[in-house]
Amino acid sequence: MAGLNQVQRQTGVALWRQIADRIRDAISAGAYDETGMVPPETVLALQFGVNRHTVRSALAALAQEGIVRAVQGRGTLIERKDRLNFPITRRTRFTAGIGAQAREMRGLLLDHAQERADADVARWLKLRSGTGVIRLETLRLADKRPVSCATTWFPADRFAGIDEVYRKTESITKAFADLGLPDYVRATTEITAAHADSHDIATLELTPGAILLIAKAMNTDLDGVPVQYSISRFAADRVQFTIEN
């Protein structure tokens, strides 16, 4: 596994966080599929050039995420390595995209506010800066496991009350339909990656140093008028994107 043992000292990122990230990436890449076990602490300590306590801290963080589990007398078992596949299409829908990959889907409204669009929100929604918008903060779960959180804005004059409709339906698509928009399409998606901040770490139940996939997206009605701008943060070890034409 070339590069797996490269940890950088004096970077401001704790060694155990760097090691946790590399083990997480190796699990996702199938590096340990043959045994289903993470190598012993002594092997990892030698590989990364650190002491066993540092390795133990990294494994404890991964155990907290639910990725590995210590089994008495056996070692560290890989608990979960499969990611949910989330397709990005002309009609991207969270529930339909996850589909049969989860038994239960939830969409929780964490916060909402009516506010004035700043320059960035106004640009995405093609509104004048200062126009009224409704902002929702939401959390999506699959089988009770946090998958993504999102900040989403809608034109307030067109979608008044969308916060209460979403709270009841737990679905943007259903909320749109209830408010008179039966169909909409994805116009733009921009994807980047970053370390999770403290807020998203708490919301998504991650450990410090976890990586997020960040999708900025704009949806329009069938006439091309923007109806939604969102910044969705996905736990990178839980979701992978598939871009479909």
One Martini backbone bead per residue (centre of mass of N, CA, C, O) as a GRO file, in nm:
protein
  245
    1MET     BB    1   0.075   0.051   0.031
    2ALA     BB    2   0.133   0.319  -0.107
    3GLY     BB    3   0.148   0.589   0.134
    4LEU     BB    4   0.019   0.484   0.404
    5ASN     BB    5   0.294   0.556   0.588
    6GLN     BB    6   0.244   0.871   0.543
    7VAL     BB    7   0.335   1.083   0.795
    8GLN     BB    8   0.301   1.414   0.937
    9ARG     BB    9   0.493   1.628   1.107
   10GLN     BB   10   0.419   1.939   1.207
   11THR     BB   11   0.099   2.018   1.083
   12GLY     BB   12  -0.149   2.013   1.315
   13VAL     BB   13  -0.200   1.706   1.272
   14ALA     BB   14  -0.263   1.445   1.423
   15LEU     BB   15  -0.142   1.133   1.399
   16TRP     BB   16  -0.405   0.973   1.460
   17ARG     BB   17  -0.567   1.109   1.235
   18GLN     BB   18  -0.396   1.024   0.996
   19ILE     BB   19  -0.422   0.718   1.048
   20ALA     BB   20  -0.728   0.699   1.035
   21ASP     BB   21  -0.752   0.797   0.742
   22ARG     BB   22  -0.575   0.565   0.615
   23ILE     BB   23  -0.742   0.327   0.715
   24ARG     BB   24  -1.010   0.414   0.594
   25ASP     BB   25  -0.911   0.414   0.300
   26ALA     BB   26  -0.820   0.116   0.294
   27ILE     BB   27  -1.095  -0.006   0.349
   28SER     BB   28  -1.242   0.122   0.102
   29ALA     BB   29  -1.019  -0.019  -0.102
   30GLY     BB   30  -0.976  -0.330   0.013
   31ALA     BB   31  -0.702  -0.404   0.170
   32TYR     BB   32  -0.864  -0.613   0.400
   33ASP     BB   33  -1.054  -0.835   0.268
   34GLU     BB   34  -0.915  -1.113   0.319
   35THR     BB   35  -0.958  -1.086   0.652
   36GLY     BB   36  -1.137  -0.845   0.791
   37MET     BB   37  -0.872  -0.709   0.914
   38VAL     BB   38  -0.680  -0.528   1.101
   39PRO     BB   39  -0.387  -0.486   1.173
   40PRO     BB   40  -0.186  -0.498   1.411
   41GLU     BB   41  -0.055  -0.268   1.617
   42THR     BB   42   0.244  -0.342   1.569
   43VAL     BB   43   0.233  -0.314   1.261
   44LEU     BB   44   0.129  -0.020   1.247
   45ALA     BB   45   0.352   0.112   1.411
   46LEU     BB   46   0.577   0.037   1.212
   47GLN     BB   47   0.454   0.156   0.952
   48PHE     BB   48   0.422   0.465   1.088
   49GLY     BB   49   0.632   0.532   1.322
   50VAL     BB   50   0.486   0.455   1.599
   51ASN     BB   51   0.312   0.408   1.869
   52ARG     BB   52   0.060   0.220   2.007
   53HIS     BB   53  -0.106   0.452   2.123
   54THR     BB   54  -0.160   0.597   1.855
   55VAL     BB   55  -0.303   0.360   1.719
   56ARG     BB   56  -0.524   0.327   1.935
   57SER     BB   57  -0.654   0.605   1.883
   58ALA     BB   58  -0.734   0.551   1.588
   59LEU     BB   59  -0.912   0.297   1.643
   60ALA     BB   60  -1.108   0.438   1.837
   61ALA     BB   61  -1.222   0.635   1.628
   62LEU     BB   62  -1.327   0.414   1.431
   63ALA     BB   63  -1.513   0.281   1.640
   64GLN     BB   64  -1.696   0.530   1.680
   65GLU     BB   65  -1.790   0.518   1.372
   66GLY     BB   66  -1.819   0.190   1.304
   67ILE     BB   67  -1.578   0.050   1.133
   68VAL     BB   68  -1.470  -0.085   1.396
   69ARG     BB   69  -1.390  -0.388   1.607
   70ALA     BB   70  -1.310  -0.518   1.905
   71VAL     BB   71  -1.185  -0.858   1.949
   72GLN     BB   72  -1.144  -1.089   2.163
   73GLY     BB   73  -0.856  -1.267   2.049
   74ARG     BB   74  -0.837  -1.129   1.739
   75GLY     BB   75  -0.898  -0.805   1.711
   76THR     BB   76  -0.969  -0.593   1.432
   77LEU     BB   77  -1.278  -0.544   1.302
   78ILE     BB   78  -1.455  -0.499   1.016
   79GLU     BB   79  -1.771  -0.359   1.018
   80ARG     BB   80  -1.758  -0.121   0.784
   81LYS     BB   81  -1.723  -0.051   0.407
   82ASP     BB   82  -1.980   0.022   0.280
   83ARG     BB   83  -2.121   0.231   0.044
   84LEU     BB   84  -2.330   0.454  -0.055
   85ASN     BB   85  -2.507   0.515  -0.352
   86PHE     BB   86  -2.506   0.841  -0.521
   87PRO     BB   87  -2.689   0.969  -0.767
   88ILE     BB   88  -2.622   1.207  -1.033
   89THR     BB   89  -2.884   1.374  -1.194
   90ARG     BB   90  -3.141   1.535  -1.341
   91ARG     BB   91  -3.309   1.367  -1.095
   92THR     BB   92  -3.224   1.435  -0.797
   93ARG     BB   93  -3.285   1.198  -0.524
   94PHE     BB   94  -3.236   1.079  -0.224
   95THR     BB   95  -3.435   0.842  -0.183
   96ALA     BB   96  -3.407   0.722  -0.469
   97GLY     BB   97  -3.096   0.689  -0.466
   98ILE     BB   98  -3.079   0.490  -0.226
   99GLY     BB   99  -3.320   0.312  -0.183
  100ALA     BB  100  -3.246  -0.031  -0.132
  101GLN     BB  101  -2.994   0.034   0.070
  102ALA     BB  102  -3.237   0.103   0.268
  103ARG     BB  103  -3.496   0.062   0.503
  104GLU     BB  104  -3.454   0.362   0.630
  105MET     BB  105  -3.580   0.698   0.593
  106ARG     BB  106  -3.463   1.030   0.690
  107GLY     BB  107  -3.587   1.379   0.747
  108LEU     BB  108  -3.446   1.645   0.930
  109LEU     BB  109  -3.534   1.938   1.103
  110LEU     BB  110  -3.313   2.165   1.262
  111ASP     BB  111  -3.362   2.438   1.090
  112HIS     BB  112  -3.496   2.782   1.044
  113ALA     BB  113  -3.522   3.068   0.804
  114GLN     BB  114  -3.582   3.406   0.737
  115GLU     BB  115  -3.403   3.582   0.474
  116ARG     BB  116  -3.140   3.743   0.317
  117ALA     BB  117  -2.979   3.742   0.032
  118ASP     BB  118  -2.684   3.694  -0.054
  119ALA     BB  119  -2.467   3.697  -0.308
  120ASP     BB  120  -2.448   3.386  -0.342
  121VAL     BB  121  -2.746   3.307  -0.331
  122ALA     BB  122  -2.841   3.502  -0.552
  123ARG     BB  123  -2.675   3.380  -0.782
  124TRP     BB  124  -2.797   3.091  -0.777
  125LEU     BB  125  -3.114   3.207  -0.781
  126LYS     BB  126  -3.143   3.466  -0.948
  127LEU     BB  127  -3.126   3.716  -0.751
  128ARG     BB  128  -3.153   3.970  -0.556
  129SER     BB  129  -2.994   4.119  -0.329
  130GLY     BB  130  -3.212   4.073  -0.041
  131THR     BB  131  -3.391   3.862  -0.098
  132GLY     BB  132  -3.621   3.651   0.004
  133VAL     BB  133  -3.546   3.361   0.208
  134ILE     BB  134  -3.536   3.010   0.278
  135ARG     BB  135  -3.384   2.829   0.547
  136LEU     BB  136  -3.248   2.498   0.569
  137GLU     BB  137  -3.173   2.248   0.820
  138THR     BB  138  -3.054   1.919   0.746
  139LEU     BB  139  -3.106   1.557   0.804
  140ARG     BB  140  -2.981   1.245   0.684
  141LEU     BB  141  -3.106   0.905   0.713
  142ALA     BB  142  -2.979   0.558   0.723
  143ASP     BB  143  -3.063   0.347   0.940
  144LYS     BB  144  -2.994   0.580   1.167
  145ARG     BB  145  -2.765   0.696   0.982
  146PRO     BB  146  -2.569   0.945   0.919
  147VAL     BB  147  -2.509   1.103   0.591
  148SER     BB  148  -2.641   1.404   0.579
  149CYS     BB  149  -2.603   1.760   0.547
  150ALA     BB  150  -2.801   2.073   0.500
  151THR     BB  151  -2.806   2.381   0.315
  152THR     BB  152  -3.113   2.555   0.222
  153TRP     BB  153  -3.255   2.751  -0.049
  154PHE     BB  154  -3.555   2.958  -0.098
  155PRO     BB  155  -3.794   3.128  -0.239
  156ALA     BB  156  -4.022   3.290  -0.043
  157ASP     BB  157  -4.262   3.368  -0.242
  158ARG     BB  158  -4.296   3.054  -0.343
  159PHE     BB  159  -4.215   2.887  -0.043
  160ALA     BB  160  -4.413   2.924   0.173
  161GLY     BB  161  -4.383   2.684   0.435
  162ILE     BB  162  -4.157   2.462   0.380
  163ASP     BB  163  -4.075   2.388   0.667
  164GLU     BB  164  -4.341   2.245   0.757
  165VAL     BB  165  -4.361   2.044   0.523
  166TYR     BB  166  -4.092   1.905   0.576
  167ARG     BB  167  -4.144   1.812   0.865
  168LYS     BB  168  -4.378   1.615   0.768
  169THR     BB  169  -4.235   1.468   0.500
  170GLU     BB  170  -3.910   1.453   0.471
  171SER     BB  171  -3.930   1.612   0.176
  172ILE     BB  172  -3.863   1.804  -0.092
  173THR     BB  173  -4.043   1.683  -0.310
  174LYS     BB  174  -4.308   1.690  -0.140
  175ALA     BB  175  -4.299   1.990  -0.076
  176PHE     BB  176  -4.317   2.090  -0.361
  177ALA     BB  177  -4.586   1.954  -0.434
  178ASP     BB  178  -4.756   2.099  -0.208
  179LEU     BB  179  -4.649   2.392  -0.349
  180GLY     BB  180  -4.677   2.338  -0.686
  181LEU     BB  181  -4.415   2.137  -0.755
  182PRO     BB  182  -4.396   1.841  -0.939
  183ASP     BB  183  -4.119   1.935  -1.086
  184TYR     BB  184  -3.755   1.886  -1.115
  185VAL     BB  185  -3.409   1.995  -1.183
  186ARG     BB  186  -3.075   1.951  -1.242
  187ALA     BB  187  -2.828   2.198  -1.323
  188THR     BB  188  -2.609   2.199  -1.072
  189THR     BB  189  -2.280   2.052  -0.977
  190GLU     BB  190  -2.051   2.081  -0.697
  191ILE     BB  191  -1.745   1.905  -0.605
  192THR     BB  192  -1.596   1.857  -0.285
  193ALA     BB  193  -1.334   1.851  -0.029
  194ALA     BB  194  -1.330   1.816   0.341
  195HIS     BB  195  -1.300   1.890   0.652
  196ALA     BB  196  -1.470   1.866   0.925
  197ASP     BB  197  -1.639   2.043   1.132
  198SER     BB  198  -1.773   2.065   1.442
  199HIS     BB  199  -2.068   2.059   1.353
  200ASP     BB  200  -2.057   1.809   1.156
  201ILE     BB  201  -1.942   1.611   1.356
  202ALA     BB  202  -2.190   1.613   1.541
  203THR     BB  203  -2.422   1.558   1.333
  204LEU     BB  204  -2.262   1.293   1.192
  205GLU     BB  205  -2.086   1.135   1.390
  206LEU     BB  206  -1.779   1.216   1.403
  207THR     BB  207  -1.440   1.248   1.371
  208PRO     BB  208  -1.171   1.405   1.389
  209GLY     BB  209  -1.076   1.444   1.039
  210ALA     BB  210  -1.303   1.404   0.872
  211ILE     BB  211  -1.447   1.350   0.557
  212LEU     BB  212  -1.601   1.552   0.305
  213LEU     BB  213  -1.864   1.573   0.078
  214ILE     BB  214  -1.932   1.856  -0.135
  215ALA     BB  215  -2.258   1.975  -0.253
  216LYS     BB  216  -2.330   2.202  -0.495
  217ALA     BB  217  -2.676   2.299  -0.574
  218MET     BB  218  -2.908   2.346  -0.859
  219ASN     BB  219  -3.255   2.390  -0.896
  220THR     BB  220  -3.524   2.360  -1.136
  221ASP     BB  221  -3.761   2.416  -1.323
  222LEU     BB  222  -3.891   2.348  -1.643
  223ASP     BB  223  -3.813   2.670  -1.712
  224GLY     BB  224  -3.529   2.739  -1.545
  225VAL     BB  225  -3.610   2.817  -1.257
  226PRO     BB  226  -3.494   2.871  -0.963
  227VAL     BB  227  -3.564   2.674  -0.638
  228GLN     BB  228  -3.265   2.562  -0.543
  229TYR     BB  229  -3.008   2.588  -0.287
  230SER     BB  230  -2.726   2.370  -0.199
  231ILE     BB  231  -2.532   2.242   0.092
  232SER     BB  232  -2.389   1.926   0.095
  233ARG     BB  233  -2.284   1.693   0.356
  234PHE     BB  234  -2.080   1.407   0.322
  235ALA     BB  235  -1.977   1.112   0.432
  236ALA     BB  236  -1.709   0.962   0.278
  237ASP     BB  237  -1.743   0.665   0.424
  238ARG     BB  238  -2.074   0.641   0.327
  239VAL     BB  239  -2.032   0.788   0.038
  240GLN     BB  240  -2.095   0.771  -0.316
  241PHE     BB  241  -2.056   0.898  -0.639
  242THR     BB  242  -2.274   0.904  -0.936
  243ILE     BB  243  -2.241   1.006  -1.265
  244GLU     BB  244  -2.529   1.079  -1.467
  245ASN     BB  245  -2.666   1.137  -1.795
   0.00000   0.00000   0.00000
